[in-house]
């Protein structure tokens, strides 16, 4: 397991930091308006960071090869419209590229004001991915990008990763773009997106990749599309706490009280029924929940249909929305709980959530992952982490 230190938390925060949106214009560039929400998918094919070597590259190089791959895959399954790869290079940020513009986001992609009229996007299963591009780069992602152009759920035992070279704000990460997508050298590297993550890490995951490893691409339909279909589902609420706490939570009962206080302040119904997702040395987190769901985030996106679905190893989407509706870019909550809801005490439980000492430890999850949501690593009990709060 990864040890989560204060330095590591600072590094994660820096790696996933969101850049400012820039100017407030709404210039529409690079496509018309469609009658349905635009599509976004992860390619069913993969290759090295030298995109010209891919079969679907059409003899092109660099980002142009990525676009050719995306368009070929879309056309092969009858998807209409123009598709571009979510890639940055030395001259153009991915944010600008989606508008068929060159240049950087900092310079408004060469426009009088920063364009924002791209999107919304739905996955090829029809479920919303994100709203307009300015919201996309500010973390408003409804569900992970796990469906390919065919409509097949791409995640198996190994969740695919995508070449991006792009930070969470839609800009180039210098030195991490496989030499502008012309290199397959194992000594060259690139930012990659993680398909089991949502906010931030979908484009700039916790680790980079060498350019010789086979990865996929993320493909976006361009232009302004119709509004998203309704994504809300009725159910019991679940949120990631807006507040941070050390490992001395007052035991599991004190942790419950913290969740209930936040829920009440946010005006959530049944605020007195919220419980923290925590295991102790004697009780599994799954057994602390007596209801059978379903559970949904406060934005209405479902997490799990029932308790069996909750603890089957993968959530429908990440629990990265707070009780107030804010989208959390990255963070870790105290859990000491395996994804199947059972206790994981190998690295401690902060003395059953009564210790804030650096010498004691507790397990922690990762809020923007659907796979490592409940157990990502562990940290000293003086760290300030969040809580998952479930309506029971």
C-alpha positions as a printed Julia matrix, in Angstrom:
392×3 Matrix{Float64}:
   0.0    0.0     0.0
   1.09   3.57   -0.64
   2.03   5.63    2.4
   0.24   8.96    2.22
   2.45  11.66    3.71
   1.94  15.39    4.0
   4.48  15.77    1.2
   2.64  13.25   -0.97
  -0.69  14.99   -0.36
   0.91  18.27   -1.39
   2.35  16.6    -4.51
  -1.01  15.12   -5.48
  -2.65  18.49   -5.0
   0.0   20.15   -7.15
  -0.22  17.49   -9.86
  -3.99  17.78  -10.1
  -4.2   21.57   -9.54
  -6.77  23.28  -11.68
  -5.66  26.31  -13.66
  -7.83  29.39  -13.85
 -10.41  29.33  -16.61
  -9.23  32.55  -18.21
 -11.37  35.19  -19.89
 -15.11  35.14  -19.67
 -16.18  35.12  -23.31
 -18.36  32.54  -25.03
 -16.97  32.5   -28.53
 -18.21  29.53  -30.56
 -15.41  28.16  -32.72
 -14.72  24.98  -34.62
 -18.15  23.48  -35.3
 -21.87  24.03  -35.32
 -24.58  22.96  -32.9
 -25.84  19.37  -32.97
 -29.32  18.16  -32.09
 -28.0   15.82  -29.41
 -25.23  15.94  -26.86
 -21.8   15.32  -28.35
 -20.12  11.96  -27.94
 -16.87  11.18  -26.17
 -15.14   7.82  -26.1
 -11.94   5.98  -25.34
 -10.57   4.2   -28.41
 -10.93   0.45  -28.67
  -7.49   0.36  -30.32
  -4.17   1.27  -28.75
  -0.57   1.91  -29.65
   2.64   3.63  -28.64
   3.3    7.33  -28.25
   4.43   7.48  -31.87
   0.9    7.94  -33.19
   1.96   7.67  -36.83
   2.62   3.96  -36.18
  -1.05   3.27  -35.43
  -2.99   1.56  -38.23
  -5.68   4.26  -38.23
  -3.28   7.22  -38.39
  -3.73   7.68  -42.14
  -0.04   8.42  -42.65
  -0.22  11.52  -40.48
   2.04  12.41  -37.58
   1.7   13.96  -34.13
  -1.66  15.31  -33.0
  -2.96  15.09  -36.59
  -2.43  11.34  -36.4
  -4.41  11.26  -33.15
  -7.28  13.09  -34.85
  -7.21  10.65  -37.76
  -7.36   7.73  -35.35
 -10.36   9.22  -33.54
 -12.2   10.04  -36.75
 -11.54   6.61  -38.22
 -12.81   4.86  -35.12
 -15.92   7.05  -34.98
 -16.71   6.57  -38.67
 -16.21   2.81  -38.4
 -19.2    2.54  -36.07
 -21.37   5.17  -37.71
 -20.82   8.05  -35.31
 -21.47  11.31  -37.14
 -19.63  14.58  -36.66
 -16.0   15.59  -36.32
 -13.83  14.0   -33.64
 -10.52  15.18  -32.26
  -8.05  13.58  -29.88
  -7.61  15.06  -26.41
  -3.9   15.76  -26.88
  -1.55  18.67  -26.24
   1.74  19.4   -27.95
   4.37  22.12  -27.85
   2.28  24.58  -29.86
  -1.32  23.8   -28.91
  -3.15  22.89  -25.71
  -5.81  20.18  -25.86
  -8.34  22.77  -24.69
  -7.73  24.82  -27.85
  -7.43  21.78  -30.1
 -11.01  20.73  -29.34
 -12.07  24.02  -30.98
  -9.86  23.33  -34.02
  -7.68  26.23  -32.88
  -3.96  26.47  -32.31
  -2.2   28.15  -29.42
  -2.47  28.06  -25.67
  -5.3   28.46  -23.25
  -3.39  31.24  -21.52
  -3.59  33.24  -24.75
  -7.3   32.44  -25.27
  -6.41  30.01  -28.09
  -5.72  33.07  -30.25
  -9.23  34.48  -29.76
 -10.43  37.73  -28.2
 -11.8   35.73  -25.28
 -11.46  32.15  -24.16
 -13.89  29.96  -26.13
 -16.2   27.77  -24.06
 -18.91  26.62  -26.5
 -17.84  22.99  -26.81
 -19.85  20.11  -25.39
 -21.77  18.85  -23.51
 -20.62  15.26  -23.94
 -22.16  11.86  -23.28
 -20.36   8.54  -23.31
 -21.34   6.07  -26.03
 -23.6    4.3   -23.52
 -25.59   7.56  -23.41
 -24.65   8.56  -19.87
 -23.42  12.17  -19.37
 -19.67  12.68  -19.11
 -19.42  16.45  -18.65
 -20.92  19.81  -19.55
 -19.18  22.51  -21.59
 -15.42  22.44  -21.76
 -14.94  25.17  -19.14
 -16.78  22.96  -16.63
 -14.88  19.87  -17.77
 -11.55  21.46  -16.84
 -13.01  22.61  -13.53
 -13.83  19.09  -12.46
 -17.51  18.66  -13.36
 -17.38  15.05  -14.54
 -20.35  12.79  -13.95
 -18.93   9.35  -14.69
 -15.55   7.93  -15.79
 -14.59   7.59  -19.45
 -14.81   3.81  -19.75
 -16.81   3.24  -22.94
 -15.17   2.9   -26.35
 -16.58   3.97  -29.72
 -18.44   0.68  -30.06
 -20.23   1.22  -26.77
 -18.26  -1.5   -25.0
 -17.29  -1.09  -21.37
 -13.52  -0.96  -21.71
 -12.49  -1.77  -18.15
 -11.57  -5.37  -17.4
  -8.97  -6.6   -14.95
  -6.68  -3.83  -16.21
  -8.28  -0.42  -16.55
  -7.01   1.23  -19.74
  -5.03   4.45  -19.74
  -5.0    7.14  -22.4
  -2.18   9.23  -23.8
  -3.0   12.91  -23.17
   0.09  15.01  -22.37
  -2.49  17.26  -20.79
  -3.08  18.64  -17.3
  -6.48  18.78  -15.62
  -6.88  22.37  -16.86
  -6.54  21.28  -20.51
  -2.99  22.56  -21.0
   0.26  20.92  -22.06
   2.4   19.29  -19.42
   5.85  20.2   -20.78
   8.16  17.27  -21.43
   5.39  14.69  -21.08
   3.96  14.36  -24.59
   6.13  11.69  -26.25
   8.08  14.36  -28.17
   4.86  15.78  -29.6
   3.5   12.26  -30.21
   6.33  11.12  -32.47
   8.26   8.96  -30.0
   7.9    5.37  -28.88
  11.11   5.45  -26.85
  10.9    3.81  -23.41
  13.01   6.69  -22.11
  10.41   9.22  -23.27
   7.3    9.83  -21.17
   3.78  11.24  -21.31
   0.94  12.28  -19.07
  -1.81   9.67  -19.24
  -5.44   9.66  -18.21
  -6.84   6.95  -15.95
 -10.17   5.47  -17.05
 -11.1    4.48  -13.49
 -10.81   8.09  -12.29
 -13.05  11.09  -12.81
 -12.08  14.65  -11.87
  -8.5   15.63  -12.82
  -6.94  12.17  -13.09
  -9.05  11.23  -16.1
  -6.5   13.29  -18.07
  -3.52  13.57  -15.7
  -3.3   10.49  -13.53
  -1.09   9.91  -10.51
   1.69   8.46  -12.67
   3.04   9.18  -16.13
   3.75   6.47  -18.72
   6.69   5.65  -20.94
   5.99   6.15  -24.63
   6.72   2.55  -25.59
   3.77   1.18  -23.61
   0.55   0.68  -25.53
  -2.13   3.2   -24.54
  -5.43   4.43  -25.95
  -6.76   7.88  -26.85
  -9.7    9.98  -25.66
 -11.81  11.27  -28.56
 -14.21  14.24  -28.36
 -16.87  15.25  -30.84
 -16.38  18.93  -31.62
 -18.81  21.83  -31.7
 -21.69  22.77  -29.43
 -24.18  20.0   -28.72
 -27.66  19.84  -27.24
 -28.15  19.83  -23.44
 -27.37  16.68  -21.51
 -30.09  14.15  -20.81
 -31.3   13.94  -17.23
 -28.79  11.97  -15.18
 -30.43  12.16  -11.78
 -31.48   9.03   -9.92
 -33.53   8.89   -6.71
 -31.82   7.36   -3.72
 -30.09   7.9    -0.41
 -27.39  10.55   -0.51
 -23.66   9.99   -0.19
 -20.99  12.69   -0.15
 -17.34  13.38    0.52
 -17.02  15.77    3.42
 -16.07  19.36    2.71
 -14.28  19.39    6.07
 -10.94  17.77    6.95
 -10.17  15.84   10.13
  -7.21  14.16   11.78
  -7.51  10.54   12.85
  -9.04  11.38   16.22
 -12.64  11.4    15.04
 -14.13  10.58   18.41
 -14.43   6.96   17.34
 -16.93   5.84   14.7
 -19.78   7.5    16.61
 -17.95  10.83   16.57
 -17.33  10.39   12.85
 -21.04   9.82   12.31
 -21.79  13.03   14.17
 -19.4   14.93   11.9
 -21.23  13.6     8.83
 -24.61  14.46   10.34
 -23.52  17.99   11.2
 -22.34  18.61    7.63
 -25.51  17.1     6.16
 -27.72  19.28    8.37
 -25.77  22.45    7.52
 -26.21  21.67    3.81
 -29.94  21.14    4.24
 -29.91  17.47    3.27
 -32.96  15.44    4.26
 -32.6   12.82    7.0
 -29.38  14.45    8.16
 -29.49  12.49   11.41
 -29.19   9.21    9.49
 -25.76   9.78    7.94
 -22.85   7.52    8.87
 -19.15   7.66    8.1
 -17.68   4.9     5.92
 -15.13   3.57    8.4
 -13.98   0.21    9.68
 -12.58  -0.45   13.12
 -10.53  -3.37   14.42
 -13.77  -5.19   15.24
 -16.44  -3.88   12.81
 -16.51  -3.75    9.0
 -17.72  -0.56    7.34
 -20.3   -2.5     5.33
 -21.9   -3.74    8.54
 -22.26  -0.22    9.89
 -24.77   0.48    7.1
 -28.11  -1.16    7.82
 -29.99   0.03    4.72
 -29.68  -1.38    1.21
 -29.41   1.85   -0.78
 -29.53   2.83   -3.55
 -26.99   5.61   -3.01
 -26.53   8.7    -5.18
 -24.28  11.75   -5.0
 -25.89  15.08   -4.21
 -25.76  15.89   -7.95
 -28.05  12.9    -8.55
 -25.5   10.56  -10.15
 -25.81   7.06   -8.75
 -22.98   5.43   -6.87
 -24.46   1.97   -6.34
 -27.86   0.3    -6.73
 -27.63  -1.56   -3.42
 -25.11  -2.75   -0.86
 -24.0   -5.68   -3.01
 -23.31  -3.26   -5.85
 -21.51  -0.91   -3.45
 -19.0   -3.52   -2.36
 -18.44  -5.42   -5.61
 -15.11  -3.66   -6.2
 -16.16  -0.85   -8.56
 -18.51   2.1    -8.13
 -20.6    3.52  -10.97
 -18.82   6.83  -10.41
 -16.53   8.39   -7.85
 -17.75   9.87   -4.56
 -16.09  13.23   -5.18
 -18.97  15.65   -4.64
 -19.32  17.31   -1.23
 -22.51  17.87    0.75
 -22.71  21.35   -0.78
 -22.39  20.08   -4.36
 -18.74  21.06   -4.89
 -16.61  18.75   -7.05
 -13.42  17.67   -5.29
 -10.4   17.52   -7.55
  -8.4   15.11   -5.44
  -8.28  14.09   -1.83
  -8.16  11.1     0.47
 -10.74  10.12    3.1
 -10.09   8.05    6.2
 -11.51   4.52    5.7
  -9.28   1.56    6.73
 -11.69  -0.38    4.52
 -11.22  -2.67    1.54
 -13.4   -2.04   -1.55
 -15.52  -5.02   -0.49
 -16.46  -3.19    2.69
 -14.36  -5.26    5.07
 -11.82  -3.92    7.52
  -8.23  -3.38    6.46
  -6.23  -2.97    9.63
  -2.79  -3.83    8.26
  -1.75  -0.18    8.57
  -3.94   0.75   11.49
  -7.23   2.49   12.21
  -5.82   5.44   14.17
  -6.56   3.37   17.31
 -10.17   2.94   16.18
 -10.31   6.61   15.22
  -9.21   8.0    18.55
  -5.61   9.02   17.76
  -4.11  12.06   16.07
  -0.51  10.99   16.69
   2.04  10.87   13.9
   3.21   7.5    15.19
  -0.22   5.92   14.53
  -1.67   5.21   11.11
  -4.94   4.68    9.3
  -6.06   3.52    5.87
  -7.36   5.97    3.28
  -9.21   5.94   -0.05
  -9.05   8.18   -3.14
 -12.11  10.28   -3.91
 -11.88  10.48   -7.69
 -11.4    6.75   -8.31
 -14.17   4.2    -8.82
 -11.75   1.35   -8.08
  -9.48   2.67   -5.33
 -12.21   4.76   -3.75
 -12.13   2.91   -0.43
  -8.48   1.93   -0.19
  -5.64   3.8    -1.87
  -2.97   3.97    0.83
  -2.41   4.87    4.45
  -1.16   7.83    6.42
  -0.14   9.1     9.83
  -3.07  10.03   12.05
  -2.03  13.68   12.27
  -2.9   14.11    8.59
  -6.04  16.07    7.78
  -8.24  13.94    5.53
 -11.94  13.84    4.63
 -14.78  11.39    5.33
 -17.22   9.5     3.13
 -20.72  10.07    4.52
 -23.6    7.71    3.65
 -27.28   8.22    4.36
 -28.43   5.08    6.14
